Amino acid sequence: MVKGKLLKVYVGEKQRYQNKSLYQYLVHWLNEKGISGVTVNRGITGFGKDRIIHSTKVLELASDLPIVLEIADTAEVIDSLVPDICQMIPKGLVFTVDIEIHK
């Protein structure tokens, strides 16, 4: 077992960074950094600090669904990423949780 950290990043599907989808930019950026693992989940409904509900209603073609990135690595690696990620995300949620990596 190894002590690690899980970094969770919540953004909107429509958010952009350097002319790319923010979540896709982050996945490529994290891959270039050599991060151990990243998973992206697309929410079916949710709301954030602005209290606007975003959902996958059939007639809502332009909805801005919630996207959650889960990034797992050692505490040192995750802690080094947080300042850069926070600068890239103008609106969203970023937090870490201590984890135990078993495999």
Beta strands, then each sheet from edge to edge (+ up, - down):
strand 1: 2-12
strand 2: 16-17
strand 3: 20-21
strand 4: 37-42
strand 5: 45-46
strand 6: 54-55
strand 7: 66-73
strand 8: 93-101
sheet 1: 4+ 7- 1+ 8-
sheet 2: 2+ 3-
sheet 3: 5+ 6-
end
